[in-house]
């Protein structure tokens, strides 16, 4: 039977839990391409331990297929895609995340946005297009991006005409430079410096036998370098001798006028998306959400 003492203890525990929840600061996470909520469960726990409540945009793998129709339009081929039509599915998920925050904290609670990879510029676009200047400045306390390709390749680069985003990033940078409508002082761009590509093709194949597999680290250096070479070239216009997180070059991940943090030995993600559960990379493959790095950027949320 329940005793008065037990009832009092239960009420105290519930009150303590409620206070803890209220005191937490809400953060809306914009996942990386093909990322889903489950990919960030460990990050959610680690941020909760630091006083944050993480609300990931509730995207599913199937949701990402909703981008396909945009690839069949004239705007895709002319590199004139616009976020509000191409990324409508992502905006809907962010609307749900905002509604969840408001249900838990009320409609006036300041919110931080955390964008991983392309989620960073989706966050910029959502804040500017959906929230708008007045609401964004009132409700959004900060924006932190992790390994987001903010900058296009240099115009003089032969790959500049390729535009992997087919006009999306150009539009976002034109309409919402340096995180506008937010004050650039509350925008922080975090870049990783975990994979520097070899200086030349000769350097890539030099001593290749020792780079095929590292049993202790459960990693392949040559594979990581080849992936980085292929990713850095269309993003920065260069491939050899470029520093980045294995997918996004350091310079590409930073924005003029905004705060910047560059993390040594930090890579892009600890998972590889698949149609089913994501593949988890070894713990030796440190990424932005690793315990080693969270405190360096969470203070800006």
ABEGO torsion letter per residue (X at the ends): XBBAAAAAAAAAAAAAAAAAAAABBBBBBBBBBGBBAAAAAAAAAAAAAAGBBBBBBBBBAAAAAAAAAAAABAAAAAGABBAAAAAAAAAAAAAAAAAAAAAAAEAABBBBBBBBEAAAAAAAAAAAAAAEAAAAAAABABBBBBGBBABBBBAABAAAAAGAAGGAAAAAAAABBGGOABBAAABBBBBBAABBBBABAAAAABGAAAAABBAAAGBBAAAAAAAAAAAAAAAAGBABGBBBAGABBAAAABBBGBBBBBBBGBBABABBBBABBBBBBBAABBBAABAAAAAAAAAAX
